[in-house]
Amino acid sequence: MRRRFFNAPMIKTALRSLFKAPATVKFPTAPMEYGEIYRGIIENDIEACIFCGMCVKKCPAGVIDVIRDEKTWSIDRSGCIQCANCVTNCPKKCLKMVNVAPAAMTEQSVESLVNA
């Protein structure tokens, strides 16, 4: 004699899922929405920067480079771990985290800013 398979919790979950909104986002067609606690990418107000190098010392990934004489500030976006140590330790508060997702990268990308 053949036993029938009856799993009440599974059927209950399946029926409930039919009438609820999907848990995922249709990414390419619908834009991603990031919450307020999402850190995003680092932005530097180069006009306010004094090129002290505190961000370089506090960066655990070692992706920030400051050349004081040339007044250049650069960051390797592909290596940044968005920890915000550079932002919290900047004495002039010229660094900030912007609520934007970093672009997908297949190779190393270094962004340099120069204060003229």
N, C-alpha and C positions, 0 to 999 in steps of 0.2 A: 504494500500500500504506500502510496506517495504522500509525503507530508507537505502541507502548504506553508509557504514562507510568509509570515506576517510580522512586520516590524512597525509597530504603532508610532514610536518616536520618529522614525525615518519618514513615514508618510506624513506625519504632522509637520515636520520641517519642510518637506517638499511642497506641501500645500501652502504653507505660510510664505515660502519664497516666491510662489507664483503671483502673490498680490502685493509684495513689497517692492520698493525701488531697488535698483541694482546697487551693489556695494562698490562697484568699480566705476571708473570714468572712461568714457569713449575718448581717449586721449588725443588722437590726431584731429578729430573734429571738434571736440569740446576742450577749451583751455583748462590747464591745471590751475587749481586755486590753492594757494599756500596759506596756512594759518599765520597768526601773528607771532608765534614762537619760532617760526622757520627762520633760520639765520641768513640764508642766501649767500650773496657774494660781497666782497669787501670793496668799498669805494673810498677813494682818497680825495679830499679837498686839497689839491696841491698848492693852492695859494696860501693856505693856513699852515701847511707843513713846515717845520723847522729843520727837518732832516737830521734829527737827533739819533736815530737808529734804535730807539727803544723797542719798536715793533720787530726789528730784526732779532734782538736779544730774546724777546718773549715768544717768538714763533716756534712752536715745537716741531713743525715740519721743515723749517729752514727754507721757506720759499720766497721770503721777502728780502730784497737787496736795496740798500740805500748807499748812494755815493754822495757824500756831503759836498765835496768840492764842485762836482758837476751839477748838483741839485737835482738828482734823478732818484726816483723811487720806482721799483719794479716788483712785480709779483708773478710767480708761476701759478697760474690759475688751475692747471692740471694737478698740481701737488697740494693745493690748499685744502685743509680739512675742515674749514669753517668753524674753528673753535672759538673765535672772537677774542683770543688773548691779546692780539695786537690792538684791537679796538679798546679794550678796557684799560690797557697800559699806556696808551698814547697821551702824553702830557698836554698836547694842544687840542685833543679831541677832534682831529681832522679826519680820522678814520671812522667809518660807520658800516654796518651791515645792511645791505639793501635786500628787500624781500623779493628776490628774483632768483630763479634756478640757474645754475651755471650751464652753459651750452655743452652738449655732448662733444667730447674731444677724442680723437684717435692718436694725437701726438702732442708733445709738450707745447704749451702756449704761454709765453711770457709777455706780460703787458707792462710797458714802461711809460712813466709820466715824468715830464721835465718841467721845472719851474723856470721860466725865462726871466 
